[in-house]
Amino acid sequence: MVDTIDVSSADELITDDELQEKSKGELIKLAGQFRDRRNDLNQEASSRASSRDELNAKTREKVDAAQEHRELRDELNERVQEHKEVRNELNAEANDLFEEVDRLKSDLKLDEGKDLEQLEDEIEDLEFKQQTEVLSSEDERELIEKIEAKREQYQDRKEKLEQNEELESLVEEAEEVRAEASKHHEKVTTLADEAQEHHNQMIEAYREADDVRDEADAMHEDFVEAQEAADAHHEAFVRVQKRLRELDKQEEEEEKAEREKEREEARQEAEEIYERFKEGETLDTEDLRKLQKTGLL
């Protein structure tokens, strides 16, 4: 923030009474002071105007940057929406395929009982028990029978699954579609993060633009302040100059009147001399000079 300037009107800088009361010498000095101060203030106003313009240019740069981030954000959000639509379509397609898988499993009764992974875990648990625990012959025989039964159950279920090519194909297709949907979901997340970053940068750029605009507005007020002060000093200078011209004219008129008075007095004196000359009085050199000066001789 620049220094504050005391802004006074021209009437406050010099009143009408002061214009009438001050001598010519005082007015000449005052005019010089008003002129110099006006020039200083005009220079200060110009400097402030330049600073204001620079700040306004910086504001425009910030707004342009914000607009660029807005456009990028909007473009990214459009792409987010596109990937969302594709992702949703693929997920819907995958859901339909998995429903078809479940229907086929039901027809093959594969949805009854335990799946292969669960059977594998149970077999491993039983084998671990056989290897680590001390069992009686009867308990160990029963455990072996359980393991064999689980293995047969596992093999039977595995064969049914392997024998059904349509089910395998559906499962593979459903998993591929789901994987493709996941890729689009990842794009949605990545692009949404980028869009949010541009949104944040847009908000920051607009905030900075507002801050700089406030500085520009304050600098404009400072410019107006300096310009008004310069105008007031210029007006005061003009008023003093006008008064000086009035005084010059007054002096000129007074001098003219004085010269007229002197000429009239000289003419009257010359006429008196001339009358004496006509009456036969002898004139001296000074009298002759006065007659010649007035044109009577």
C-alpha positions, 0 to 999 in steps of 0.5 A: 500500500502506497502512502496516503495523499492529502486530497484538498480542493483547489478552493481549500489550497488557496481561497478567493480571499487569499487570491485577492490579498496576496501580493504578486510576488507571493502569488508567483511563488505560490504558482510555482509551488502548485505547478511543482506539486502538480507535476509530482502528483501526476508522476505519482498518479502515473506510477500508481496507474502502471502498478494497477495495470500490472496487477490487472494483467496478473489478475487476468493471468490468474483467471486464464489459468483458472479457466484452463484448469476448469476446462481440463477438469470438465474434460476429465469429468467427461472421460470419467463419465464415459468410463463409468458408463462402460464399467457399469455396462460391463458389470451388468454383462458380467452379472448376467454371465455369472447368473448363467454360471449359477444356473448351469451349476444348479442344473448340474447340481454343482451348487450343492455341497462344497466347492473344490477349494473348500474340499482341498482345505478339509483334505489338508486338515485331515492329512495334517491330523493324520501326520501329527497326532497319535491315533489308535488303529481304529481311529486312524482307519476311520481318518483314512476312510474320511480322507479317501471319501473327501478325495473321491468327492473332490475328484467327482466334483472336479470331473463334473466341472471339467466335463462341462465346457459351456460352464468353463467358457461362461466362467472364463468370459464372465471373469474377463468381462469383470476384469475389463470392468475393473480396468475401467473402474481404475480409469474412473478412479485415476481420472477422477483424482486428476479432475479433483486436482485440477478443480483444486488448482482452479479454486486456488487460481480464482482465490489468487485472482480475487486477492490480486484484484483486491490489490488492483482495486486498492491501487486504482483508488490510490491512483484516483487519489493522486490524480484528484490531488494533481487536478486540484493543484493544477486548478489552484495553479490556473487560478493563481495564474489567472489572478496574476494575469488580472494583476498584470492587466491591472498594472498595465491599465494603471500604467496606461492611465498614468501615461495618459495623465502625464501626456495630458499634463504635458499637453496642458503645460505645452499649451500654456507655453505656446500661449506665452509664446504667441504673446511674445514671451521668449522661450528657453530651450526646455520650453521649446523641447516641451512644445516639440514633444507635444507637436505644437512646434 
